[in-house]
Amino acid sequence: MEKEDKIVVLKKYTNAIDANIVKGALEASGIPAGVIVDSTANAIWMAPVRLVVFERDLELAKQVISEADMAASEDAEETTED
């Protein structure tokens, strides 16, 4: 399997909602992404939800997540200042 085809875990989440929000941000940036949920284990909150990307997109995806986290922090600060 070539590096371009390998799927890797970018980040683990405790719920699918958060994972899908970040997935949407990645896809809006042109990075294909997926969310893997083990429905059996997740039904009892035992397994993390995995956000996956192609290995070739891993570094760019990390950058997008970092920028999104910074923007979310700034939004939260502005909300608390009001």
N, C-alpha and C positions, 0 to 999 in steps of 0.2 A: 504494500500500500504506500503510495507516495504521500509526501508531506501535505500536498494540496487536498488530498482526499480524507486524511485522518481527522476524526472528530475528537475534540478534547473538551473537558469540563472547564468552563471559564470561571464559574462561581456557583456556590451552593446556597440555597435559600431555605427558609423554614416553611414557606408557603408559595403556592403557584401564582398568587396575585403579584407579589413583588417580582418574581422571576419574569412574569409576562410583561410587566411594565418596562423592565430593562431590555427584554427581548425586543419590544417595540422601538425603544430608543436605538438599539443596534441596527435594526432593519431600516429605520429612518435614515441612518447613516450609511446605508448600502451594505451592511454586513449581515449575511444570512445567519440566523440563529435558531435554536430550538430549545424547548423545555421538556425535560424528561421527568415524569412523575411515576413513582412506583405506587400505583393506586392502592395496592393491598396494604403496604406498610404505612403509606401516608394517611390512610383512613384512621389510623390510631396515632398519628403524629410521630412516627418513629423514624421515617426516612427523609433525608433532605430532598428538595427539588433541585435538579441540576440544570443549569443554563449552559448549553453547549454551542460551540462554534467550530468552524474548520480551523485546523492548526495554522494554516497560512494567514488567517485573520486574527489570530490570538493577540498579538501586540496592539494592533489598532483597536480591537474590542476593549482591551484593558484601558486604553487611553480614553475611549468614548465613555466607559463607565466612570472613570476618574473625573472627567469633566462634568458628567451628569450629577455625580455625588457633590461636587463643588457647587454647582448651580442650585441643587436642592438645599444645601446648607445655607447659601446666601438668601434663598427665598424664605427659609425658616427664620433667619435672623431678622429679615425685614418684617415678617409677620409679628414677631414678638416685640418689635420696637413700636408698633402702632398702638 
